[in-house]
Amino acid sequence: MERRKRESAESSRGRLTVLAALVVLTLAEYVVGVKVAPNLSLLLLFMLAQAALIIWYSMELPKLWRRDEEEEI
């Protein structure tokens, strides 16, 4: 029971972290695209960073490297 609460809290924190990172990247992309200099290669880097963040979180890739407490002997 306690483990589920901890995982739920970590999941909520993870979602908010990803959301905040996406907001920051989107605002930076907007500023670079509109205000600074519309440079396609720089905008492409922002888009790739956003895509990588979404893929990393939605596919739960960090779980591949996390050891389960139940597996420990």
C-alpha positions as a Markdown table, in Angstrom:
| # | Residue | x | y | z |
|---|---|---|---|---|
| 1 | Met | 0.0 | 0.0 | 0.0 |
| 2 | Glu | 2.7 | 2.4 | 1.0 |
| 3 | Arg | 4.6 | 1.6 | -2.2 |
| 4 | Arg | 1.6 | 2.5 | -4.4 |
| 5 | Lys | 1.3 | 5.9 | -2.7 |
| 6 | Arg | 5.0 | 6.6 | -3.2 |
| 7 | Glu | 4.8 | 5.5 | -6.9 |
| 8 | Ser | 1.7 | 7.7 | -7.4 |
| 9 | Ala | 3.5 | 10.7 | -5.8 |
| 10 | Glu | 6.5 | 10.1 | -8.0 |
| 11 | Ser | 4.3 | 9.8 | -11.1 |
| 12 | Ser | 2.5 | 13.0 | -10.4 |
| 13 | Arg | 5.8 | 14.8 | -9.7 |
| 14 | Gly | 7.2 | 13.3 | -13.0 |
| 15 | Arg | 4.2 | 14.5 | -15.0 |
| 16 | Leu | 4.5 | 18.0 | -13.6 |
| 17 | Thr | 8.2 | 18.1 | -14.3 |
| 18 | Val | 7.7 | 17.0 | -17.9 |
| 19 | Leu | 4.9 | 19.5 | -18.3 |
| 20 | Ala | 7.1 | 22.3 | -16.9 |
| 21 | Ala | 10.0 | 21.3 | -19.2 |
| 22 | Leu | 7.7 | 21.3 | -22.2 |
| 23 | Val | 6.3 | 24.7 | -21.4 |
| 24 | Val | 9.8 | 26.1 | -21.0 |
| 25 | Leu | 11.0 | 24.6 | -24.3 |
| 26 | Thr | 7.9 | 25.9 | -26.1 |
| 27 | Leu | 8.3 | 29.4 | -24.8 |
| 28 | Ala | 12.0 | 29.3 | -25.7 |
| 29 | Glu | 11.1 | 28.0 | -29.2 |
| 30 | Tyr | 8.6 | 30.9 | -29.6 |
| 31 | Val | 11.0 | 33.5 | -28.5 |
| 32 | Val | 13.7 | 32.3 | -30.8 |
| 33 | Gly | 11.3 | 31.9 | -33.7 |
| 34 | Val | 9.5 | 35.2 | -33.4 |
| 35 | Lys | 11.8 | 37.6 | -31.5 |
| 36 | Val | 15.4 | 36.6 | -32.1 |
| 37 | Ala | 16.0 | 35.1 | -35.5 |
| 38 | Pro | 14.0 | 32.4 | -37.2 |
| 39 | Asn | 16.8 | 29.9 | -37.6 |
| 40 | Leu | 15.4 | 26.6 | -38.8 |
| 41 | Ser | 18.2 | 24.5 | -37.3 |
| 42 | Leu | 17.8 | 26.0 | -33.9 |
| 43 | Leu | 14.0 | 25.5 | -34.0 |
| 44 | Leu | 14.6 | 21.9 | -35.1 |
| 45 | Leu | 16.7 | 21.3 | -32.0 |
| 46 | Phe | 13.9 | 22.6 | -29.7 |
| 47 | Met | 11.4 | 20.3 | -31.5 |
| 48 | Leu | 13.7 | 17.3 | -31.2 |
| 49 | Ala | 14.2 | 18.0 | -27.5 |
| 50 | Gln | 10.5 | 18.2 | -26.9 |
| 51 | Ala | 9.9 | 15.0 | -28.9 |
| 52 | Ala | 12.7 | 13.2 | -26.9 |
| 53 | Leu | 11.2 | 14.3 | -23.6 |
| 54 | Ile | 7.7 | 13.1 | -24.6 |
| 55 | Ile | 9.0 | 9.7 | -25.8 |
| 56 | Trp | 11.2 | 9.3 | -22.7 |
| 57 | Tyr | 8.3 | 9.9 | -20.4 |
| 58 | Ser | 5.4 | 8.2 | -22.2 |
| 59 | Met | 7.3 | 5.0 | -22.9 |
| 60 | Glu | 8.5 | 4.9 | -19.3 |
| 61 | Leu | 12.1 | 4.3 | -20.3 |
| 62 | Pro | 13.5 | 5.1 | -16.9 |
| 63 | Lys | 11.8 | 2.0 | -15.5 |
| 64 | Leu | 14.1 | -0.1 | -17.7 |
| 65 | Trp | 17.0 | 0.9 | -15.5 |
| 66 | Arg | 15.3 | 1.0 | -12.1 |
| 67 | Arg | 15.6 | -2.1 | -10.0 |
| 68 | Asp | 12.5 | -3.4 | -8.3 |
| 69 | Glu | 12.6 | -3.7 | -4.5 |
| 70 | Glu | 10.9 | -7.1 | -4.9 |
| 71 | Glu | 13.7 | -8.5 | -7.1 |
| 72 | Glu | 16.4 | -7.9 | -4.5 |
| 73 | Ile | 17.3 | -11.0 | -2.5 |
